[in-house]
Amino acid sequence: MLSKYELGFVDVTTKNPVILEKLEIIERVAKTDSFLLLQGEGGAGKGVFAELIHRKSQRRGKPFFRVNCAALSEELLECALFGGGVDSKQGGFELAGGGTVFFDEIGALPLSIQSKLLLVIQEKTFKKPSSDSVISTDARIIASTKMDIESKIEKGEFNRDLYFRLNVFPLYIPPLRQRLEDLPDLAACFLGINNKDSSNQFEGFSSEAMETMLSYSWPGNIRELKNCIRRACITGKGKTIEAEDLFLKQSLSVEMSEDGSRNLKAAENIFRTRYIKQVLEENRGNQTETAKALNIQRTYLSRLIKELDIFVSKE
């Protein structure tokens, strides 16, 4: 069943059971003040889920302040979070008030600022740079990372105490290649957004274009899909987005089903069958380990194996 969770200009749209499970968890945890650490590949939508948590919390009427830890220098990060500078500007913790401060890619946060953040968490106050002012803060903290934080701790690159403080409620967001049943709806959503700003009103995707998208591995995940469709809307000339408009190098060749069908469901099942077979082989037919690798429930994997008629050697 299709579920949509309103979020600004874009909905979190999914049919994927793993994502649906995450959304149910978010409904519960959003009402608390627990720290959250969103984990997953770049472009998987961690920022979208962070905003969703804020919008579903009791803090939704207050600001959501986002800081990209990987995009700013140490000096700029300190100013962005704690304020100061020549104009004694307010930082994120002041601007957010009782709202939410989202640390995007916190694994890139410098050690010196990690220590200051730990003090903020412990004392609910901070000293403004170049000032004697002590500021109180009640902001909720949500963080995201695509890095292996535990390996950074072992290398002395991340504060262990800070990690355990932030990791109260870890939430893994699976990559797009593990939720391909959502791709058609996501693609249609992005196409509709681009149609609003385009003189050429595209009616949809050709079957070849959809097969191309379903057979691509999407290393950049949803962000890459969004940019891909934006590009296609600029270069496309007809009323339908064609495969060549996408400029994607296929990671897997597209095949037709045995009866020659080229419809969307057939293309999706071809990819899922091949992908599941590949991961099963990598795990020597062990369905429990395969389910973990795919980040899906063991029972769901068993159902897919049956529906797709995949032969599995005994574990």
MARGUMI-130641 format. One record per residue (C-alpha): x, y negated, z negated. Coordinates in nm, 2 decimals. Example, Ala and Ser with C-alpha at 12.3 -4.5 7.8 and 13.67 -1.06 7.14 Angstrom:
# MARGUMI-130641
{px->1.23&py->0.45&pz->-0.78}
{px->1.37&py->0.11&pz->-0.71}
END
This chain:
# MARGUMI-130641
{px->0.00&py->0.00&pz->0.00}
{px->0.13&py->-0.34&pz->0.10}
{px->0.21&py->-0.58&pz->-0.19}
{px->0.29&py->-0.94&pz->-0.18}
{px->0.42&py->-1.15&pz->-0.46}
{px->0.38&py->-1.52&pz->-0.39}
{px->0.71&py->-1.71&pz->-0.39}
{px->0.73&py->-2.06&pz->-0.24}
{px->0.75&py->-2.03&pz->0.14}
{px->0.82&py->-1.66&pz->0.15}
{px->0.64&py->-1.37&pz->-0.01}
{px->0.82&py->-1.06&pz->-0.15}
{px->0.66&py->-0.82&pz->0.09}
{px->0.71&py->-0.45&pz->0.04}
{px->0.57&py->-0.10&pz->0.09}
{px->0.89&py->0.06&pz->-0.05}
{px->0.82&py->0.25&pz->-0.38}
{px->1.15&py->0.15&pz->-0.53}
{px->1.08&py->-0.22&pz->-0.47}
{px->0.72&py->-0.18&pz->-0.60}
{px->0.87&py->-0.03&pz->-0.92}
{px->1.10&py->-0.33&pz->-0.95}
{px->0.81&py->-0.57&pz->-0.91}
{px->0.61&py->-0.39&pz->-1.19}
{px->0.92&py->-0.42&pz->-1.42}
{px->0.95&py->-0.79&pz->-1.33}
{px->0.58&py->-0.84&pz->-1.43}
{px->0.67&py->-0.72&pz->-1.78}
{px->1.02&py->-0.86&pz->-1.83}
{px->0.93&py->-1.21&pz->-1.69}
{px->0.72&py->-1.27&pz->-1.99}
{px->1.01&py->-1.22&pz->-2.23}
{px->1.33&py->-1.43&pz->-2.28}
{px->1.56&py->-1.14&pz->-2.21}
{px->1.87&py->-1.21&pz->-2.01}
{px->1.88&py->-1.04&pz->-1.67}
{px->2.16&py->-0.93&pz->-1.44}
{px->2.05&py->-0.87&pz->-1.08}
{px->2.28&py->-0.64&pz->-0.89}
{px->2.30&py->-0.56&pz->-0.52}
{px->2.47&py->-0.63&pz->-0.19}
{px->2.49&py->-0.98&pz->-0.06}
{px->2.18&py->-1.09&pz->0.12}
{px->1.96&py->-0.83&pz->-0.04}
{px->1.73&py->-1.09&pz->-0.20}
{px->1.87&py->-1.13&pz->-0.55}
{px->1.80&py->-1.50&pz->-0.55}
{px->1.44&py->-1.45&pz->-0.44}
{px->1.38&py->-1.21&pz->-0.73}
{px->1.54&py->-1.45&pz->-0.97}
{px->1.29&py->-1.72&pz->-0.86}
{px->1.01&py->-1.47&pz->-0.88}
{px->1.10&py->-1.39&pz->-1.24}
{px->1.10&py->-1.76&pz->-1.32}
{px->0.76&py->-1.82&pz->-1.15}
{px->0.60&py->-1.54&pz->-1.34}
{px->0.74&py->-1.65&pz->-1.68}
{px->0.61&py->-1.89&pz->-1.93}
{px->0.88&py->-2.13&pz->-1.81}
{px->0.73&py->-2.16&pz->-1.46}
{px->0.62&py->-2.52&pz->-1.52}
{px->0.98&py->-2.62&pz->-1.59}
{px->1.29&py->-2.65&pz->-1.36}
{px->1.47&py->-2.36&pz->-1.20}
{px->1.83&py->-2.46&pz->-1.16}
{px->2.05&py->-2.25&pz->-0.93}
{px->2.43&py->-2.26&pz->-0.92}
{px->2.64&py->-2.07&pz->-0.67}
{px->2.94&py->-1.96&pz->-0.87}
{px->3.13&py->-1.85&pz->-0.55}
{px->3.08&py->-2.18&pz->-0.36}
{px->3.21&py->-2.43&pz->-0.61}
{px->3.55&py->-2.51&pz->-0.76}
{px->3.61&py->-2.47&pz->-1.14}
{px->3.58&py->-2.85&pz->-1.19}
{px->3.26&py->-2.88&pz->-0.99}
{px->3.11&py->-2.57&pz->-1.16}
{px->3.18&py->-2.72&pz->-1.50}
{px->3.02&py->-3.05&pz->-1.40}
{px->2.72&py->-2.87&pz->-1.23}
{px->2.65&py->-2.67&pz->-1.55}
{px->2.75&py->-2.90&pz->-1.84}
{px->2.74&py->-3.25&pz->-1.68}
{px->2.99&py->-3.52&pz->-1.72}
{px->3.20&py->-3.68&pz->-1.45}
{px->3.25&py->-4.05&pz->-1.38}
{px->2.87&py->-4.12&pz->-1.40}
{px->2.82&py->-3.89&pz->-1.70}
{px->2.56&py->-3.70&pz->-1.50}
{px->2.34&py->-3.43&pz->-1.65}
{px->2.43&py->-3.07&pz->-1.58}
{px->2.21&py->-2.77&pz->-1.51}
{px->2.15&py->-2.68&pz->-1.87}
{px->2.02&py->-3.03&pz->-1.94}
{px->1.82&py->-3.06&pz->-1.61}
{px->1.66&py->-2.71&pz->-1.67}
{px->1.54&py->-2.80&pz->-2.01}
{px->1.34&py->-2.50&pz->-2.12}
{px->1.34&py->-2.37&pz->-1.77}
{px->1.58&py->-2.12&pz->-1.61}
{px->1.95&py->-2.14&pz->-1.51}
{px->2.03&py->-1.89&pz->-1.24}
{px->2.40&py->-1.80&pz->-1.20}
{px->2.43&py->-1.67&pz->-0.84}
{px->2.73&py->-1.44&pz->-0.80}
{px->2.84&py->-1.48&pz->-1.16}
{px->3.13&py->-1.24&pz->-1.09}
{px->3.31&py->-1.53&pz->-0.93}
{px->3.27&py->-1.76&pz->-1.24}
{px->3.62&py->-1.87&pz->-1.37}
{px->3.73&py->-1.72&pz->-1.70}
{px->3.74&py->-2.07&pz->-1.87}
{px->3.37&py->-2.13&pz->-1.79}
{px->3.28&py->-1.78&pz->-1.88}
{px->3.40&py->-1.86&pz->-2.24}
{px->3.19&py->-2.18&pz->-2.25}
{px->2.89&py->-1.99&pz->-2.12}
{px->2.93&py->-1.73&pz->-2.39}
{px->2.93&py->-2.01&pz->-2.65}
{px->2.61&py->-2.16&pz->-2.50}
{px->2.44&py->-1.82&pz->-2.53}
{px->2.55&py->-1.77&pz->-2.89}
{px->2.49&py->-2.12&pz->-3.02}
{px->2.23&py->-2.26&pz->-2.79}
{px->2.43&py->-2.58&pz->-2.77}
{px->2.73&py->-2.71&pz->-2.57}
{px->2.96&py->-3.01&pz->-2.58}
{px->2.94&py->-3.24&pz->-2.28}
{px->3.27&py->-3.28&pz->-2.10}
{px->3.45&py->-3.61&pz->-2.16}
{px->3.21&py->-3.68&pz->-2.44}
{px->3.15&py->-3.61&pz->-2.81}
{px->2.78&py->-3.54&pz->-2.74}
{px->2.65&py->-3.20&pz->-2.84}
{px->2.35&py->-3.10&pz->-2.63}
{px->2.09&py->-2.83&pz->-2.73}
{px->1.96&py->-2.60&pz->-2.47}
{px->1.67&py->-2.35&pz->-2.46}
{px->1.72&py->-2.25&pz->-2.09}
{px->1.68&py->-1.89&pz->-1.99}
{px->1.98&py->-1.74&pz->-1.81}
{px->1.95&py->-1.50&pz->-1.51}
{px->2.26&py->-1.39&pz->-1.33}
{px->2.33&py->-1.20&pz->-1.01}
{px->2.63&py->-1.02&pz->-0.87}
{px->2.74&py->-0.81&pz->-0.58}
{px->3.07&py->-0.73&pz->-0.75}
{px->3.17&py->-0.44&pz->-0.97}
{px->3.18&py->-0.64&pz->-1.30}
{px->3.31&py->-0.35&pz->-1.51}
{px->3.62&py->-0.31&pz->-1.28}
{px->3.68&py->-0.69&pz->-1.32}
{px->3.66&py->-0.65&pz->-1.70}
{px->3.93&py->-0.38&pz->-1.68}
{px->4.15&py->-0.62&pz->-1.48}
{px->4.10&py->-0.89&pz->-1.73}
{px->3.90&py->-1.10&pz->-1.48}
{px->3.57&py->-1.11&pz->-1.66}
{px->3.47&py->-1.16&pz->-2.03}
{px->3.35&py->-0.83&pz->-2.17}
{px->3.14&py->-0.99&pz->-2.44}
{px->2.97&py->-1.21&pz->-2.18}
{px->2.89&py->-0.91&pz->-1.96}
{px->2.72&py->-0.73&pz->-2.25}
{px->2.52&py->-1.04&pz->-2.33}
{px->2.40&py->-1.08&pz->-1.98}
{px->2.34&py->-0.72&pz->-1.90}
{px->2.05&py->-0.68&pz->-2.15}
{px->1.82&py->-0.60&pz->-1.86}
{px->2.01&py->-0.49&pz->-1.54}
{px->1.80&py->-0.47&pz->-1.22}
{px->1.94&py->-0.33&pz->-0.90}
{px->1.80&py->-0.46&pz->-0.57}
{px->1.84&py->-0.20&pz->-0.29}
{px->1.98&py->-0.30&pz->0.05}
{px->1.75&py->-0.34&pz->0.35}
{px->1.88&py->-0.02&pz->0.51}
{px->1.73&py->0.17&pz->0.22}
{px->1.39&py->0.01&pz->0.26}
{px->1.34&py->0.01&pz->0.64}
{px->0.96&py->0.05&pz->0.60}
{px->0.96&py->-0.31&pz->0.50}
{px->1.15&py->-0.43&pz->0.80}
{px->0.85&py->-0.48&pz->1.04}
{px->0.66&py->-0.69&pz->0.79}
{px->0.97&py->-0.89&pz->0.70}
{px->1.05&py->-0.95&pz->1.07}
{px->0.69&py->-1.06&pz->1.13}
{px->0.71&py->-1.30&pz->0.83}
{px->1.03&py->-1.46&pz->0.96}
{px->0.90&py->-1.48&pz->1.31}
{px->0.59&py->-1.67&pz->1.18}
{px->0.81&py->-1.91&pz->0.99}
{px->1.02&py->-1.99&pz->1.30}
{px->0.71&py->-2.02&pz->1.52}
{px->0.61&py->-2.33&pz->1.31}
{px->0.93&py->-2.51&pz->1.42}
{px->0.95&py->-2.37&pz->1.78}
{px->0.79&py->-2.49&pz->2.10}
{px->0.77&py->-2.13&pz->2.22}
{px->0.51&py->-1.94&pz->2.01}
{px->0.63&py->-1.58&pz->2.01}
{px->0.36&py->-1.32&pz->1.98}
{px->0.58&py->-1.04&pz->1.84}
{px->0.86&py->-0.80&pz->1.92}
{px->0.89&py->-0.55&pz->2.21}
{px->0.91&py->-0.18&pz->2.11}
{px->1.28&py->-0.18&pz->2.22}
{px->1.35&py->-0.48&pz->2.00}
{px->1.19&py->-0.32&pz->1.70}
{px->1.37&py->0.01&pz->1.76}
{px->1.70&py->-0.19&pz->1.78}
{px->1.63&py->-0.35&pz->1.44}
{px->1.53&py->-0.02&pz->1.28}
{px->1.84&py->0.15&pz->1.41}
{px->2.08&py->-0.12&pz->1.28}
{px->2.25&py->-0.09&pz->0.94}
{px->2.20&py->-0.45&pz->0.84}
{px->2.53&py->-0.51&pz->0.64}
{px->2.41&py->-0.87&pz->0.57}
{px->2.07&py->-0.74&pz->0.46}
{px->1.76&py->-0.96&pz->0.46}
{px->1.97&py->-1.27&pz->0.50}
{px->2.11&py->-1.13&pz->0.82}
{px->1.76&py->-1.03&pz->0.94}
{px->1.64&py->-1.38&pz->0.88}
{px->1.93&py->-1.54&pz->1.07}
{px->1.89&py->-1.28&pz->1.35}
{px->1.53&py->-1.37&pz->1.41}
{px->1.60&py->-1.74&pz->1.39}
{px->1.86&py->-1.69&pz->1.66}
{px->1.63&py->-1.48&pz->1.87}
{px->1.36&py->-1.76&pz->1.85}
{px->1.61&py->-2.01&pz->1.99}
{px->1.75&py->-1.79&pz->2.28}
{px->1.43&py->-1.60&pz->2.36}
{px->1.25&py->-1.71&pz->2.68}
{px->0.93&py->-1.50&pz->2.70}
{px->0.64&py->-1.46&pz->2.46}
{px->0.79&py->-1.15&pz->2.31}
{px->1.13&py->-1.11&pz->2.14}
{px->1.33&py->-0.86&pz->2.34}
{px->1.62&py->-0.64&pz->2.22}
{px->1.87&py->-0.86&pz->2.41}
{px->1.75&py->-1.17&pz->2.22}
{px->1.86&py->-1.01&pz->1.89}
{px->2.23&py->-0.98&pz->1.99}
{px->2.27&py->-0.68&pz->1.76}
{px->2.53&py->-0.41&pz->1.80}
{px->2.35&py->-0.09&pz->1.73}
{px->2.52&py->0.12&pz->1.46}
{px->2.31&py->0.42&pz->1.56}
{px->2.19&py->0.50&pz->1.91}
{px->1.81&py->0.48&pz->1.96}
{px->1.64&py->0.80&pz->2.06}
{px->1.28&py->0.88&pz->2.15}
{px->1.09&py->1.15&pz->1.97}
{px->1.04&py->1.49&pz->2.13}
{px->0.71&py->1.39&pz->2.28}
{px->0.87&py->1.07&pz->2.43}
{px->0.68&py->0.84&pz->2.19}
{px->0.83&py->0.49&pz->2.16}
{px->0.59&py->0.35&pz->1.90}
{px->0.71&py->0.18&pz->1.58}
{px->0.63&py->0.47&pz->1.35}
{px->0.82&py->0.71&pz->1.57}
{px->1.13&py->0.49&pz->1.58}
{px->1.12&py->0.44&pz->1.20}
{px->1.09&py->0.81&pz->1.14}
{px->1.38&py->0.89&pz->1.38}
{px->1.61&py->0.66&pz->1.18}
{px->1.49&py->0.78&pz->0.84}
{px->1.54&py->1.14&pz->0.94}
{px->1.89&py->1.09&pz->1.07}
{px->1.99&py->0.87&pz->0.77}
{px->1.85&py->1.11&pz->0.51}
{px->2.03&py->1.41&pz->0.69}
{px->2.35&py->1.21&pz->0.68}
{px->2.33&py->1.14&pz->0.31}
{px->2.23&py->1.49&pz->0.23}
{px->2.53&py->1.62&pz->0.41}
{px->2.76&py->1.38&pz->0.22}
{px->2.61&py->1.53&pz->-0.10}
{px->2.63&py->1.89&pz->0.02}
{px->2.25&py->1.92&pz->0.02}
{px->2.22&py->1.82&pz->-0.35}
{px->1.88&py->1.64&pz->-0.35}
{px->1.93&py->1.49&pz->-0.70}
{px->2.26&py->1.32&pz->-0.60}
{px->2.11&py->1.23&pz->-0.26}
{px->1.82&py->1.05&pz->-0.43}
{px->2.06&py->0.86&pz->-0.65}
{px->2.27&py->0.75&pz->-0.34}
{px->1.95&py->0.64&pz->-0.17}
{px->1.83&py->0.47&pz->-0.49}
{px->1.49&py->0.65&pz->-0.47}
{px->1.31&py->0.89&pz->-0.70}
{px->1.39&py->1.26&pz->-0.66}
{px->1.02&py->1.33&pz->-0.60}
{px->0.99&py->1.07&pz->-0.33}
{px->1.30&py->1.22&pz->-0.15}
{px->1.13&py->1.57&pz->-0.17}
{px->0.82&py->1.42&pz->-0.01}
{px->1.02&py->1.26&pz->0.27}
{px->1.20&py->1.58&pz->0.34}
{px->0.87&py->1.76&pz->0.37}
{px->0.71&py->1.49&pz->0.58}
{px->1.00&py->1.45&pz->0.82}
{px->1.06&py->1.83&pz->0.84}
{px->1.42&py->1.81&pz->0.74}
{px->1.60&py->2.13&pz->0.68}
{px->1.79&py->2.14&pz->0.35}
{px->2.03&py->2.42&pz->0.25}
{px->1.99&py->2.54&pz->-0.11}
{px->2.17&py->2.34&pz->-0.37}
END
